[in-house]
Amino acid sequence: MSDTDSFIDEVTEEVRRDRLYLTLKRYGWIGGVAVALIVGGAAFREYTKAQDQAAAEALGDAITAALEIDGSEKQAEALAAVSADSSGGAAILKMLKAGTLAEAGKTAEAVAELVAVAVDGELPLIYRNIASFKALALQAGSLSVADRRLQYEALAQPGAPLALLASEQLALLDIEDGDSQAAIARLQEIAADAAVSADLKERATQVIVALGGTVGDAAAPEG
């Protein structure tokens, strides 16, 4: 390489460096703003997380205090006075209040609280299904087998949060209708399901045996 070529390369490198410095000087503030936004966003998320945690703890403390009161009716009144900042917290309050009302013998009021949760389309499916399941349990003596079957079938759809528990109730309705074979078949499916809990599997196999059915190895109760 000649001295002339070397000189040209050095000049070119200096020009590039000068352009880089000029660009940083002109637009470097953008990077500073980006950093500030990232740091500020992280701080805001931490603040929001702390606020949510504080609200959840406050709600939990209020619920605990209400449930420590003697008497179901007084517990229901105390729970009604508790406020929740989120729809999920409000749903939990309603379900707990329904439980205390049911214990106090106010079944209709308890069912109304649960139905209010069950029909709230803004809530996650698990909340609505639990409320529906509890409401059906409270109406076992007032709803016909046909009505209960229709609602339990909706809860027993594949992939639903309480599908297996709802199927168990459908098997009990089969027994109530005098159809033992249908009940056995349904319970065998429950016991063989990969997602079945140990308690539910044991209940299912016990009823199968009581009805005179057989339980395969895959459906045998866990020890």
Secondary structure by P-SEA (a helix, b strand, c coil): ccaaaaaaaaaaaaaaaaaaaaaaaacaaaaaaaaaaaaaaaaaaaaaaaaaaaaaaaaaaaaaaaaacccaaaaaaaaaacccccaaaaaaaaaaaaaaaaaacaaaaaaaaaaaaaacccccaaaaaaaaaaaaaaacccccaaaaaaaaaaaacccccaaaaaaaaaaaaaaaaccaaaaaaaaaaaaacccccaaaaaaaaaaaaaacccccccccccc
